[in-house]
Each structure stands twice: as C-alpha cells, then as structure tokens.
Amino acid sequence: MHRIFLVPRSNETAYKNYMSSMQGKPLDDFLPYLSSSEINDLKGSDRYFVWGTQPSLHSRWEKMGRGDYVFFYAQGRFISVGRLRFKKYSEDLALSLWSKSTESGEPWSCVFFVEDVQDINLPLLEFNDITGYSLKALQGFMQISSEDAIARIVSKYGSTDGFVASLTLGMDDRALSEVVTIASKPLGDITTEDKAKLDNLTRDRSSEEIERLIQTYAKRQQNKTPEQIEKLTKSYRRNVSMVKILKEKYQNKCQICGFTFKTNRGTFYSEAAHIIPISDATNGVDSPDNIWILCANHHKMLDRGAIEAIGNTSYRQDGVVYELNAR
C-alpha cells in the first residue's frame, strides 16, 4: 500500500518556493545535476514538479518511495496532492531551485519530484477526524505512520489509493469498483437494483467525468476496460447544466421536506433524483419533468421504494398521497 507524506507550505518563503517550482519546470533545468541514468528515469513529461526538505529530515525523506502520495498543506488545509516519481539528495540541485533556509542556513537538499499533481480541499480538522490525529497545524515534513491512522483510512476507504481517490475524484476505490463491475455486465444482465446503485454512484456527473473516473481506476489497477467505458458513457449520459439550473431554482432545498445544509466548501447541498432511473436510457429520462431535487434521505427513500412517485408532481408514502413543493 502506498504511503502518505505531509508537506507544509505555510510561510512566505515556502509559498514563493511552491509557486516557483510546483508550477512545473522543463527537464533541461535539471540536466546539469543529474546522471544519465537519472535523466532516462525522468524522461517522458513536458513539465516537472519538484520540492525539497531540510537535511535534518533526511531519515523521513529516505522512506519515500516511488508512487507514494505527497500532500501539500497551507493555511489550515491540504491544498494539493501528487505522487512521488523520483528523489535525489543534492545541495547543488537544491540551490539551483531555492535559496537556503533562513532558519537553518541549510539548502533544501532532500529533493523529490512529484507527478499527477491535483488540487484538493481537505481541512485539517477533517483530516484529524479521518486519521485520529490531533494536529493544530502541520509544523514540518512528516509521514502518516501511525498504525491507528492507517487502519482508520483502510477501514473507511479500503486503501490509501481509495482515500486519495475520494479527495480528487469524489469517489473512493470501493465505489469505483462497483461502477466498473456493473458496467462490465451485458446490458441484459443489469438488474433494477444494479441500475439504482449505478444511478446513486454516478448522479450529477457528466459522461466525461464518469469516463475519467473509470480510466483513473483502470490505470491504477493496470487493467484498462475501454469497452466497458464506452458502454457506460453512452448509456448514462447526464445533462449536468440542466440539473444545476433545477438546483438553483429550488435553492438546493428538498422538494419534499425543504431541508438543505451548507457544506464545508460553503455551498448548499441537494441531490437530483430521477423518477425513472437514468440508467433505463429511455427518451426524456434526463429532462426536468423526470427530476426532483431532494435531500439525501428522501432520494434514498425514492430509490428504495419507500416513496412512490405519482406522475411528476406528487408521491405516495405509507399509503398517503402528498404534493411536491411547487414546480
């Protein structure tokens, strides 16, 4: 399982270093400091993202391995994540990139290159809740090495890969695996339960997003499934713009109970529920007349049959018919 390392980028110097080196540099910038074998190992990208840490943390840096995750931290949250591609201890390389530390007087000689850098938004409080840590701030370069923290991540996300996928894709490995499993079935073998599950897992996502999710999963599993991806994206295309308009129309409030809540990103949450599952791929299935804006609870009740839609303006629950909030 891939390890996770945490890197602070909080003070002004670190911010400038981050902006200069994490925006990507050409390989030519590093050639004078690399051996021919190291150059061959790095070849293949247009831009390279590089960071470094102090010699005093060499023993922690030494534990980093190719493919391990690197989380970058700033101002109370983790802002991006990448994967380790290459590392090299070199004062000359470090000094070509950054000035010496104003605190230690040392260059940032424990240099490492990261790839697949993606923005994330993980508040430290949420990170603490997930891992069981009680960090008030990230004070220095560190590894998530606590057995309890790793066990918590594995229990909730299946693996560190699943944890990162949940941050970058909004879906962990377990959910992605379910999508791929259902999509791999012949269309005639997909059950009503499969359709409801698939609709639940992929709601509010465009076909392009779904394809990207599965491609990312397939890449990690080293088992690409282009036929499955083609079938899925053709069968479950969504009109995301229309859903956004409907959510705005109802102010993200459930049309049954009126509930909504504000997420930690400052946006209000609701779900687009299809009366006829979008996975049925029938005409009009992704039109406004087939979509209700609901809270998560009432969406699940509709999916599981606890609520029965009557046309597109009313529903039956426990034998009693109710009208939706005005459409």
C-alpha positions in Angstrom: 0.0 0.0 0.0 1.3 3.4 -0.9 2.4 5.7 2.0 1.3 9.3 2.5 3.7 12.1 3.3 2.7 15.5 4.5 4.5 18.7 3.5 3.9 22.2 4.9 3.8 25.2 2.6 2.7 27.8 5.1 5.2 30.7 5.4 6.1 33.3 2.8 9.3 31.6 1.7 7.7 28.3 1.3 4.9 29.9 -0.7 7.3 31.5 -3.1 9.2 28.3 -3.4 6.0 26.5 -4.1 4.9 29.0 -6.8 8.3 28.8 -8.5 8.9 25.1 -8.5 5.5 23.5 -8.3 4.2 25.2 -11.4 6.3 22.9 -13.5 9.8 23.2 -14.9 11.4 21.7 -18.1 13.8 18.8 -17.8 16.6 21.0 -19.2 16.6 22.9 -15.9 17.8 19.8 -14.0 20.2 18.2 -16.5 23.4 19.6 -15.0 22.6 17.9 -11.7 21.5 14.5 -12.9 23.3 11.4 -14.1 22.5 9.9 -17.5 20.5 7.1 -15.8 18.6 9.6 -13.7 17.8 11.6 -16.8 16.5 8.5 -18.5 14.4 7.7 -15.5 12.8 11.1 -15.6 12.2 11.4 -19.3 8.6 11.4 -20.6 7.0 14.6 -19.3 6.8 18.1 -20.6 6.9 19.7 -17.1 8.3 18.6 -13.8 7.1 19.4 -10.3 9.8 19.4 -7.6 10.0 20.1 -3.9 12.6 19.6 -1.2 13.1 19.4 2.6 15.9 20.0 5.0 18.8 17.7 5.6 17.8 17.3 9.2 14.7 15.4 7.9 16.8 13.1 5.7 15.7 9.9 7.6 12.0 10.7 6.9 12.7 11.7 3.3 14.7 8.4 2.8 11.5 6.4 3.5 9.7 7.9 0.5 9.2 5.5 -2.4 8.1 5.9 -6.0 4.3 6.1 -6.2 3.9 7.3 -2.6 1.5 10.2 -2.1 2.6 13.7 -1.1 0.0 16.1 0.5 0.8 19.8 0.4 -0.5 21.9 3.3 -1.2 25.6 3.7 -3.3 27.8 6.0 -5.2 25.1 7.8 -5.9 22.7 4.9 -4.3 20.3 2.5 -4.4 22.1 -0.9 -2.9 19.6 -3.4 -1.6 16.0 -3.7 0.9 14.4 -6.1 2.8 11.1 -6.3 6.5 10.6 -5.9 8.3 10.0 -9.1 12.0 10.5 -8.3 14.2 11.8 -5.5 17.8 12.8 -5.2 19.9 14.2 -2.4 21.8 17.2 -3.9 22.8 20.5 -2.5 23.7 21.8 -5.9 20.3 20.9 -7.4 18.5 22.4 -4.3 20.4 25.7 -4.6 19.6 25.9 -8.3 16.0 25.9 -7.3 15.7 27.7 -4.0 17.7 29.9 -1.6 18.9 28.4 1.7 16.5 28.2 4.7 16.5 31.5 6.6 16.1 29.5 9.8 18.8 26.7 9.5 21.0 28.2 6.8 20.9 24.9 5.0 19.8 24.2 1.4 16.6 22.1 0.8 18.8 19.2 -0.2 16.3 16.3 0.1 14.8 16.9 -3.3 11.9 15.0 -4.7 9.9 15.1 -7.9 6.1 14.6 -7.9 3.7 13.9 -10.7 -0.1 13.8 -11.2 -0.4 16.9 -9.0 -4.1 17.7 -8.4 -5.9 20.3 -6.3 -7.8 19.1 -3.2 -9.6 20.8 -0.4 -9.1 18.9 2.9 -9.4 21.0 6.0 -7.0 19.9 8.8 -10.0 19.3 11.2 -11.4 16.8 8.7 -8.0 15.2 8.2 -7.8 14.8 12.0 -11.3 13.3 12.1 -10.3 10.7 9.4 -6.9 9.7 10.8 -7.4 10.2 14.6 -4.5 12.7 14.7 -5.0 15.9 16.7 -2.8 18.3 14.7 -3.3 22.0 15.3 -1.1 22.8 12.3 1.4 20.9 10.2 4.7 22.1 11.6 7.0 20.0 9.4 7.5 17.3 6.8 6.1 14.0 8.2 4.7 10.6 7.2 1.3 9.2 8.2 3.0 6.3 10.1 0.6 5.8 13.0 -0.8 2.3 12.7 -4.2 3.5 14.1 -4.3 6.3 11.4 -3.6 3.9 8.6 -6.2 1.4 10.0 -8.8 4.2 10.0 -8.0 5.1 6.4 -8.2 1.5 5.3 -11.4 0.9 7.2 -13.2 3.8 5.6 -11.7 3.9 2.1 -10.2 0.5 1.5 -6.7 1.8 1.0 -4.6 4.9 0.7 -5.4 4.9 -3.0 -9.1 4.9 -2.1 -8.5 7.8 0.3 -6.8 9.9 -2.3 -9.4 9.0 -5.0 -12.1 10.2 -2.6 -10.4 13.6 -2.4 -9.5 14.0 -6.1 -12.4 12.2 -7.8 -15.1 12.4 -5.2 -15.4 8.6 -5.2 -13.3 6.0 -3.4 -12.0 2.7 -4.8 -14.8 0.7 -3.4 -17.4 2.8 -5.2 -15.4 2.9 -8.4 -15.0 -0.9 -8.3 -18.8 -1.2 -8.0 -19.3 1.1 -11.1 -16.9 -1.0 -13.1 -18.4 -4.3 -12.0 -21.9 -3.2 -13.0 -20.7 -1.7 -16.3 -18.9 -4.9 -17.2 -22.2 -6.9 -17.2 -24.0 -7.5 -20.5 -26.9 -4.9 -20.7 -29.5 -7.7 -20.4 -28.0 -8.9 -17.1 -28.1 -5.5 -15.4 -30.8 -5.7 -12.8 -33.1 -3.0 -11.4 -31.0 -2.9 -8.2 -27.9 -2.5 -10.4 -29.5 0.4 -12.1 -30.4 2.1 -8.9 -27.0 1.6 -7.4 -25.3 2.9 -10.6 -27.5 5.9 -10.6 -26.8 6.6 -7.0 -23.0 6.3 -7.5 -22.8 8.5 -10.6 -25.5 11.1 -10.1 -24.7 14.7 -11.0 -21.7 13.5 -13.1 -21.3 14.1 -16.8 -20.4 11.2 -19.1 -16.9 12.7 -19.4 -16.5 12.7 -15.6 -17.6 9.1 -15.4 -15.2 8.1 -18.1 -12.3 9.9 -16.3 -13.2 8.2 -13.1 -13.1 4.7 -14.6 -9.9 5.5 -16.7 -8.2 6.6 -13.4 -9.3 3.4 -11.7 -8.3 1.3 -14.6 -4.9 2.9 -14.7 -4.3 2.1 -11.0 -5.5 -1.4 -11.5 -3.4 -1.8 -14.6 -6.4 -3.4 -16.3 -8.0 -0.9 -18.7 -11.5 -1.6 -19.8 -12.3 0.6 -22.9 -15.3 -1.5 -23.9 -16.9 -1.0 -20.5 -16.2 2.7 -20.5 -17.7 3.2 -23.9 -20.9 1.3 -22.9 -21.2 3.2 -19.6 -20.7 6.7 -21.0 -23.1 6.1 -23.9 -25.8 4.6 -21.7 -25.7 7.0 -18.8 -25.1 10.5 -20.3 -26.3 13.3 -18.0 -27.4 16.8 -18.5 -25.4 18.4 -15.8 -26.2 22.0 -16.8 -29.9 21.3 -16.5 -29.5 19.7 -13.1 -27.6 22.8 -11.9 -30.4 25.1 -13.1 -33.0 23.0 -11.2 -31.0 23.0 -8.0 -30.7 26.8 -8.3 -34.5 27.0 -8.9 -35.2 25.2 -5.7 -32.3 26.8 -3.8 -31.0 23.3 -3.1 -33.9 22.6 -0.9 -35.6 19.2 -0.8 -39.0 19.4 -2.7 -40.5 17.1 -0.1 -39.2 18.4 3.3 -37.4 21.6 2.4 -34.1 20.5 4.1 -30.7 21.6 2.9 -27.4 22.1 4.6 -24.2 24.1 4.0 -21.1 22.1 3.2 -17.5 22.9 4.4 -16.9 24.4 1.0 -19.6 27.0 1.6 -22.2 25.6 -0.9 -25.6 24.2 -0.1 -26.2 20.5 -0.8 -29.0 18.7 -2.6 -29.4 15.7 -4.9 -31.1 15.3 -8.3 -33.4 12.3 -8.1 -34.6 10.7 -11.4 -38.2 9.4 -11.1 -37.4 6.9 -13.9 -33.7 5.8 -13.3 -31.4 7.5 -15.9 -29.8 4.0 -16.4 -33.1 3.0 -18.2 -31.9 5.2 -21.0 -35.4 5.9 -22.2 -36.5 9.1 -24.0 -37.0 12.1 -21.6 -35.3 10.3 -18.7 -32.9 13.2 -18.2 -35.5 16.0 -18.6 -36.8 18.4 -16.0 -40.1 16.5 -15.8 -38.3 13.4 -14.6 -36.1 15.1 -12.0 -36.9 16.0 -8.4 -34.5 18.0 -6.2 -34.3 16.1 -2.9 -32.3 15.7 0.3 -30.1 12.6 0.6 -32.7 10.9 2.8 -35.7 11.3 0.6 -33.6 10.5 -2.5 -32.7 7.1 -0.9 -36.3 6.6 0.1 -37.4 7.1 -3.5 -34.7 4.7 -4.8 -35.7 2.0 -2.3 -39.4 2.3 -2.9 -40.3 3.8 0.5 -41.7 6.7 -1.6 -43.6 6.1 -4.8 -43.7 8.8 -7.5 -47.2 9.6 -8.9 -46.6 11.4 -12.1 -44.0 14.2 -11.6 -45.8 16.4 -9.1 -46.9 14.1 -6.2 -45.8 11.0 -4.3 -47.3 8.3 -2.1 -45.8 7.4 1.3 -47.4 4.9 3.7 -50.5 4.9 1.5 -51.0 8.7 1.7 -50.6 10.9 -1.4 -48.7 14.2 -1.0 -47.9 17.0 -3.4 -44.4 18.1 -4.0 -43.3 21.7 -3.3 -44.4 23.9 -6.2 -42.6 23.1 -9.5 
